[in-house]
Amino acid sequence: MEPSQEYKDKVHWILTHSYSFYLLLFLVGIFLDAIFRLTLFKLAIWAPVGVFFLLVGTILVYWAQKTSRHLKKETLSAKTFMKGPYKITRSPTHLGLFFLVLGFGLVANAFFLIVSSIISFIVTKLIFLKHEERILDNKYGAPYREYKKLVRF
């Protein structure tokens, strides 16, 4: 059964599909790395860098989820959207997810996993987040457009 257009115009529909895309490419990366076993780095320094990305990604996702629960729709302005990590980026959950997958790839020294994390980030940014922002623009109007001018990434 095909979802209705009204449901497709919900932010959660877009987020579900973008997270599923990350998961799919994560699994593809793991599968390819298991088959081809290409190592990317010779130096062990990249494992701690990967752990750092894992920590930053976890904190960013948690912080974004905690912050987004407290959006007050009664008094909307551009500043309403600029809470927590949303001051830095309009899509902190996706950035955190990118850091998580990239960090795991660095820790595992997994070439295809690192490549799949970069592809996931680019595709998500160009396709899914563009659609999400169009929905948010229609839902919140001028305050959201002003927020987009203030927070460019």
Stockholm file with secondary structure:
# STOCKHOLM 1.0

chainA/1-153         MEPSQEYKDKVHWILTHSYSFYLLLFLVGIFLDAIFRLTLFKLAIWAPVGVFFLLVGTILVYWAQKTSRHLKKETLSAKTFMKGPYKITRSPTHLGLFFLVLGFGLVANAFFLIVSSIISFIVTKLIFLKHEERILDNKYGAPYREYKKLVRF
#=GR chainA/1-153 SS CCCCHHHHTSHHHHHHHHHHHHHHHHHHHHHHHHHHCCCCCSSTTHHHHHHHHHHHHHHHHHHHHHHHTTCCSTTCCHHHHCSGGGGTCSCHHHHHHHHHHHHHHHHHTCHHHHHHHHHHHHHIIIIIHHHHHHHHHHHHCHHHHHHHHHCCC
#=GC SS_cons         CCCCHHHHTSHHHHHHHHHHHHHHHHHHHHHHHHHHCCCCCSSTTHHHHHHHHHHHHHHHHHHHHHHHTTCCSTTCCHHHHCSGGGGTCSCHHHHHHHHHHHHHHHHHTCHHHHHHHHHHHHHIIIIIHHHHHHHHHHHHCHHHHHHHHHCCC
//
